Amino acid sequence: MGSHPINLALRFLLELAALFSAGMWGWNQSNEWPKYFLALGIPVILAAMWGIFAVPGDPSRSGSAPIITPGIVRLCLELTIFGFATWSLYDLGWNRVGLILGIVVVLHYAASYDRLMWLLNK
């Protein structure tokens, strides 16, 4: 199972967009000090989850798995993070940006069909 470098680059950009969206959502949840905690804390927690829970041998990652995770669990984690990012943009009133992010995520997973099937069989 090989992933095209352009699709891997797109995946990386989608991950950054998801973390940015979650941080922006956190920032807008308060007008006082909690906004700093939420704007930094939510993306850090999501990035940690993204990096720690992995399927061994996943070629779209380093191949290592700090916490070995079944493929379906990993896929659900990814879809939950991307779903939260898309929803957070809608919640912020950035409906068009949220729609674009959601569509690009779906197109990315369609282009990653081989990885999707690999995850479902792990």
C-alpha positions as protocol buffer text, in pm:
chain_id: "A"
residue {
  index: 1
  type: MET
  ca { x: 0 y: 0 z: 0 }
}
residue {
  index: 2
  type: GLY
  ca { x: 166 y: 318 z: -113 }
}
residue {
  index: 3
  type: SER
  ca { x: 37 y: 667 z: -63 }
}
residue {
  index: 4
  type: HIS
  ca { x: 106 y: 931 z: -323 }
}
residue {
  index: 5
  type: PRO
  ca { x: 326 y: 1215 z: -192 }
}
residue {
  index: 6
  type: ILE
  ca { x: 72 y: 1476 z: -299 }
}
residue {
  index: 7
  type: ASN
  ca { x: -201 y: 1298 z: -101 }
}
residue {
  index: 8
  type: LEU
  ca { x: 31 y: 1274 z: 200 }
}
residue {
  index: 9
  type: ALA
  ca { x: 99 y: 1649 z: 173 }
}
residue {
  index: 10
  type: LEU
  ca { x: -275 y: 1714 z: 151 }
}
residue {
  index: 11
  type: ARG
  ca { x: -329 y: 1498 z: 459 }
}
residue {
  index: 12
  type: PHE
  ca { x: -69 y: 1700 z: 649 }
}
residue {
  index: 13
  type: LEU
  ca { x: -236 y: 2027 z: 546 }
}
residue {
  index: 14
  type: LEU
  ca { x: -576 y: 1888 z: 650 }
}
residue {
  index: 15
  type: GLU
  ca { x: -433 y: 1794 z: 989 }
}
residue {
  index: 16
  type: LEU
  ca { x: -297 y: 2148 z: 1034 }
}
residue {
  index: 17
  type: ALA
  ca { x: -631 y: 2295 z: 925 }
}
residue {
  index: 18
  type: ALA
  ca { x: -812 y: 2074 z: 1177 }
}
residue {
  index: 19
  type: LEU
  ca { x: -584 y: 2185 z: 1460 }
}
residue {
  index: 20
  type: PHE
  ca { x: -617 y: 2550 z: 1357 }
}
residue {
  index: 21
  type: SER
  ca { x: -998 y: 2521 z: 1338 }
}
residue {
  index: 22
  type: ALA
  ca { x: -1015 y: 2360 z: 1682 }
}
residue {
  index: 23
  type: GLY
  ca { x: -790 y: 2633 z: 1824 }
}
residue {
  index: 24
  type: MET
  ca { x: -999 y: 2911 z: 1671 }
}
residue {
  index: 25
  type: TRP
  ca { x: -1312 y: 2752 z: 1811 }
}
residue {
  index: 26
  type: GLY
  ca { x: -1152 y: 2732 z: 2156 }
}
residue {
  index: 27
  type: TRP
  ca { x: -1043 y: 3096 z: 2137 }
}
residue {
  index: 28
  type: ASN
  ca { x: -1399 y: 3207 z: 2062 }
}
residue {
  index: 29
  type: GLN
  ca { x: -1556 y: 3020 z: 2355 }
}
residue {
  index: 30
  type: SER
  ca { x: -1467 y: 3285 z: 2612 }
}
residue {
  index: 31
  type: ASN
  ca { x: -1375 y: 3650 z: 2641 }
}
residue {
  index: 32
  type: GLU
  ca { x: -1159 y: 3589 z: 2945 }
}
residue {
  index: 33
  type: TRP
  ca { x: -857 y: 3375 z: 3042 }
}
residue {
  index: 34
  type: PRO
  ca { x: -1010 y: 3034 z: 2948 }
}
residue {
  index: 35
  type: LYS
  ca { x: -980 y: 3127 z: 2581 }
}
residue {
  index: 36
  type: TYR
  ca { x: -600 y: 3096 z: 2606 }
}
residue {
  index: 37
  type: PHE
  ca { x: -627 y: 2751 z: 2761 }
}
residue {
  index: 38
  type: LEU
  ca { x: -886 y: 2635 z: 2508 }
}
residue {
  index: 39
  type: ALA
  ca { x: -709 y: 2784 z: 2205 }
}
residue {
  index: 40
  type: LEU
  ca { x: -387 y: 2604 z: 2293 }
}
residue {
  index: 41
  type: GLY
  ca { x: -512 y: 2307 z: 2490 }
}
residue {
  index: 42
  type: ILE
  ca { x: -763 y: 2165 z: 2242 }
}
residue {
  index: 43
  type: PRO
  ca { x: -517 y: 2151 z: 1949 }
}
residue {
  index: 44
  type: VAL
  ca { x: -242 y: 2008 z: 2171 }
}
residue {
  index: 45
  type: ILE
  ca { x: -474 y: 1733 z: 2297 }
}
residue {
  index: 46
  type: LEU
  ca { x: -592 y: 1653 z: 1944 }
}
residue {
  index: 47
  type: ALA
  ca { x: -235 y: 1648 z: 1808 }
}
residue {
  index: 48
  type: ALA
  ca { x: -127 y: 1419 z: 2093 }
}
residue {
  index: 49
  type: MET
  ca { x: -415 y: 1182 z: 2021 }
}
residue {
  index: 50
  type: TRP
  ca { x: -327 y: 1191 z: 1651 }
}
residue {
  index: 51
  type: GLY
  ca { x: 33 y: 1105 z: 1722 }
}
residue {
  index: 52
  type: ILE
  ca { x: -3 y: 852 z: 2002 }
}
residue {
  index: 53
  type: PHE
  ca { x: -284 y: 623 z: 1884 }
}
residue {
  index: 54
  type: ALA
  ca { x: -155 y: 447 z: 1573 }
}
residue {
  index: 55
  type: VAL
  ca { x: -177 y: 127 z: 1375 }
}
residue {
  index: 56
  type: PRO
  ca { x: 164 y: -42 z: 1348 }
}
residue {
  index: 57
  type: GLY
  ca { x: 306 y: -22 z: 998 }
}
residue {
  index: 58
  type: ASP
  ca { x: 78 y: 259 z: 877 }
}
residue {
  index: 59
  type: PRO
  ca { x: 273 y: 390 z: 577 }
}
residue {
  index: 60
  type: SER
  ca { x: 103 y: 730 z: 596 }
}
residue {
  index: 61
  type: ARG
  ca { x: 276 y: 775 z: 931 }
}
residue {
  index: 62
  type: SER
  ca { x: 620 y: 684 z: 1058 }
}
residue {
  index: 63
  type: GLY
  ca { x: 516 y: 322 z: 1090 }
}
residue {
  index: 64
  type: SER
  ca { x: 566 y: 324 z: 1466 }
}
residue {
  index: 65
  type: ALA
  ca { x: 279 y: 298 z: 1711 }
}
residue {
  index: 66
  type: PRO
  ca { x: 328 y: 442 z: 2063 }
}
residue {
  index: 67
  type: ILE
  ca { x: -13 y: 302 z: 2159 }
}
residue {
  index: 68
  type: ILE
  ca { x: -115 y: 18 z: 1930 }
}
residue {
  index: 69
  type: THR
  ca { x: -464 y: 85 z: 1801 }
}
residue {
  index: 70
  type: PRO
  ca { x: -694 y: -125 z: 1581 }
}
residue {
  index: 71
  type: GLY
  ca { x: -749 y: 21 z: 1235 }
}
residue {
  index: 72
  type: ILE
  ca { x: -1118 y: 92 z: 1287 }
}
residue {
  index: 73
  type: VAL
  ca { x: -1042 y: 282 z: 1608 }
}
residue {
  index: 74
  type: ARG
  ca { x: -775 y: 486 z: 1430 }
}
residue {
  index: 75
  type: LEU
  ca { x: -1014 y: 564 z: 1145 }
}
residue {
  index: 76
  type: CYS
  ca { x: -1285 y: 671 z: 1392 }
}
residue {
  index: 77
  type: LEU
  ca { x: -1033 y: 893 z: 1570 }
}
residue {
  index: 78
  type: GLU
  ca { x: -933 y: 1062 z: 1246 }
}
residue {
  index: 79
  type: LEU
  ca { x: -1292 y: 1111 z: 1133 }
}
residue {
  index: 80
  type: THR
  ca { x: -1388 y: 1247 z: 1476 }
}
residue {
  index: 81
  type: ILE
  ca { x: -1108 y: 1504 z: 1468 }
}
residue {
  index: 82
  type: PHE
  ca { x: -1189 y: 1610 z: 1111 }
}
residue {
  index: 83
  type: GLY
  ca { x: -1560 y: 1615 z: 1195 }
}
residue {
  index: 84
  type: PHE
  ca { x: -1498 y: 1832 z: 1501 }
}
residue {
  index: 85
  type: ALA
  ca { x: -1286 y: 2069 z: 1292 }
}
residue {
  index: 86
  type: THR
  ca { x: -1557 y: 2098 z: 1028 }
}
residue {
  index: 87
  type: TRP
  ca { x: -1828 y: 2149 z: 1289 }
}
residue {
  index: 88
  type: SER
  ca { x: -1618 y: 2407 z: 1473 }
}
residue {
  index: 89
  type: LEU
  ca { x: -1595 y: 2616 z: 1156 }
}
residue {
  index: 90
  type: TYR
  ca { x: -1973 y: 2603 z: 1119 }
}
residue {
  index: 91
  type: ASP
  ca { x: -2014 y: 2696 z: 1484 }
}
residue {
  index: 92
  type: LEU
  ca { x: -1787 y: 2997 z: 1428 }
}
residue {
  index: 93
  type: GLY
  ca { x: -2009 y: 3105 z: 1137 }
}
residue {
  index: 94
  type: TRP
  ca { x: -1749 y: 3014 z: 876 }
}
residue {
  index: 95
  type: ASN
  ca { x: -1995 y: 2793 z: 690 }
}
residue {
  index: 96
  type: ARG
  ca { x: -1829 y: 2808 z: 348 }
}
residue {
  index: 97
  type: VAL
  ca { x: -1485 y: 2728 z: 493 }
}
residue {
  index: 98
  type: GLY
  ca { x: -1639 y: 2441 z: 692 }
}
residue {
  index: 99
  type: LEU
  ca { x: -1803 y: 2306 z: 379 }
}
residue {
  index: 100
  type: ILE
  ca { x: -1476 y: 2327 z: 186 }
}
residue {
  index: 101
  type: LEU
  ca { x: -1286 y: 2150 z: 466 }
}
residue {
  index: 102
  type: GLY
  ca { x: -1548 y: 1876 z: 481 }
}
residue {
  index: 103
  type: ILE
  ca { x: -1543 y: 1822 z: 105 }
}
residue {
  index: 104
  type: VAL
  ca { x: -1164 y: 1813 z: 90 }
}
residue {
  index: 105
  type: VAL
  ca { x: -1155 y: 1559 z: 375 }
}
residue {
  index: 106
  type: VAL
  ca { x: -1402 y: 1336 z: 190 }
}
residue {
  index: 107
  type: LEU
  ca { x: -1199 y: 1368 z: -132 }
}
residue {
  index: 108
  type: HIS
  ca { x: -880 y: 1287 z: 58 }
}
residue {
  index: 109
  type: TYR
  ca { x: -1029 y: 969 z: 200 }
}
residue {
  index: 110
  type: ALA
  ca { x: -1164 y: 875 z: -144 }
}
residue {
  index: 111
  type: ALA
  ca { x: -813 y: 918 z: -287 }
}
residue {
  index: 112
  type: SER
  ca { x: -681 y: 715 z: 9 }
}
residue {
  index: 113
  type: TYR
  ca { x: -909 y: 421 z: -62 }
}
residue {
  index: 114
  type: ASP
  ca { x: -623 y: 172 z: -29 }
}
residue {
  index: 115
  type: ARG
  ca { x: -534 y: 305 z: 318 }
}
residue {
  index: 116
  type: LEU
  ca { x: -900 y: 312 z: 417 }
}
residue {
  index: 117
  type: MET
  ca { x: -938 y: -57 z: 326 }
}
residue {
  index: 118
  type: TRP
  ca { x: -609 y: -136 z: 503 }
}
residue {
  index: 119
  type: LEU
  ca { x: -732 y: 33 z: 821 }
}
residue {
  index: 120
  type: LEU
  ca { x: -1063 y: -152 z: 810 }
}
residue {
  index: 121
  type: ASN
  ca { x: -878 y: -483 z: 781 }
}
residue {
  index: 122
  type: LYS
  ca { x: -628 y: -417 z: 1063 }
}
